[in-house]
Amino acid sequence: MDGPLPAPAIDTLNSRVGTSVSGLHAGSVVISTVILAVSAWHMFTSGTHADVSWLLTVGERIMAGERLYVDVVENNPPLSVFLYLPFGWLGSVTPVLAEHWTVMGTYVWTIGFGTVALLMSERLGLTTSRERWILVPAGLYVLTLLMPPTFSQREHFGVASALPLLVLAACRMDLKNDLRPRLVWSAVAGVGAAITMMFKPHYALVFLFPYLLAAGTARSVRVLFTPEILIAAIATVLHGVSLWRLYPEYFSQIVPLMLDVYLFRHSLVTLVLVMNWIQLVLGVVLAALMMSVAPRRENPLVWALAAGAFGFYCTFLIIGKGWNYHVMPALSLTAMAIAVAGARWILREWASLSIGPPLLTLVMAASVVFSLTILTWNRFEPPHALVARLRAIAPNPVVASVSGHIGAGFPLVRMLRGTWLERTCSDWIVAWGYTTLLRDASVDAARRARIEDRTAASLAYKIRMWTATPPDIVVLDPEPTASTNPLTDNPEFASILAGYTVVHAEFWGRVALKEELVSAWEGGSVMASSPGAASD
């Protein structure tokens, strides 16, 4: 019979552990404190991720009366914006920056859902109180420090809110288990799963695979119709209906736009072997542990987390961009599954622990996870000197960019306390469309015409806005790129851009000022007479 062992039986297995509970407890507290301290230092002192900075700006513009998908264009579903609205509001009514509220909110969200999931797993006999002292620091590391640049991203929130339902999926692997989830747990898990799917509909795979595994293990289709699944389904459907009624532009404008310009992707070989080889290594490690020290009957939680990680990884491959924050969810659940398997095995074998394949496998997994943090350790160092200098000559500047990258304008514009002139975070409609036409020779005539029409409309809007309100500061790509050629090659827009002088360069972009501000740029090194000259 497949299914989790009851907690008393597992505790009996662990009774041979020679390490005292107090010693394990103390070590867990110390390690957890260090992890949180390092994470907090990094998150509060480094700059904000460009995506998060933009979404905070979108929220503030909505609170100011602008219409989402009309006056301000975002390519993600509304929840991606509404998630950050409370932080933006708190930033407007308190002396604390919205960015810092976002960091605090991320800690509350991730640690909150993680704690609920851990308590549920203990009450349902999936983990023990002794294993908790290994899982707590491991979970904190994964949720707060695994890939620092992805902190506060929507995917980060989505991983945490998915955890309770994955715990219940593990519990559902045996219908004969007397320990059944409380209805309130089912409600929390169902709503959490629905939130995860609201960020990206593809994330339904994260829950589909574990519950199919649970249904097969329990040999009952009733597993697919449990309260938490029904609650998640109802919440997701209600969200979809509300989205259709309140934001029809998302379906009529944004979805067709994304289908036209967002479909360029890397090859499967590049995604698996080059851009995400760490997931491949950790996946092999996890599979080895599942087959050797974490059989489904003894440790179903490992299998549920592994199935969820596979769902996240499938989403990563479907989207095909290869970006770090797209693969972070799969890496997070894979690392958690390895931690759960390792905690059970270490405590069971501690008295006779010896160097062997299981221990070496766990050491390798820990090394790879730690190396992932080191490899992705990228502090968004705020350019304080540049910001101070720009604010001295333009205290509340109007800022715009000529770039297909969101990082050209964000988080700089928020640091300047400036106003973002554009209705999009960058010229992504133009840049992605032009890139699609360059890369994909199979684009049909109708799609090509749509892309060209959208490019023309974006260009006309940009010219209109820059003419009505000339930006004080313009950020360009670090080096001229072909993706913005439809803008820079247009004579009318080029004549407007000629009125700006590049005065500073960073790895994320070149800063240009309008002519009347150049004289106030004390000691600035003028790189070229105009952005056009720099391009030449």
Secondary structure, DSSP 4 states (H G I P E B T S, - for coil): --SPPPHHHHHHHGGG--S-HHHHHHHHHHHHHHHHHHHHHHHHHSPPPHHHHHHHHHHHHHHTTPPBTTTB--SS-THHHHTTHHHHHHHHHSSS-HHHHHHHHHHHHHHHHHHHHHHHHHHTTSS-HHHHHHHHHHHHHHHHTSSGGGTTSHHHHHHHHHHHHHHHHHHTT-TT-S----HHHHHHHHHHHHHHHHH-GGGHHHHHHHHHHHHHHHT-GGGGGSHHHHHHHHHHHHHHHHHHHH-HHIIIIIHHHHHHHS-----HHIIIIITTHHHHHHHHHHHHHHHHT--TTT-HHHHHHHHHHHHHHHHHHHH----HHHHHHHHHHHHHHHHHHHHHHHHHHGGG--SSHHHHHHHHHHHHHHHHHHHT-------HHHHHHHHHH-SS-EEEEESS-GGGTTTHHHHTT-EE-SSSSSSHHHHHHHHHHHH-TT--HHHHHHHHHHHHHHHHHHHHHHHHS--SEEEE-SS--GGGHHHHT-HHHHHHHTTEEEEEEETTEEEEEEHHHHTTSTT-----SSHHHHH-
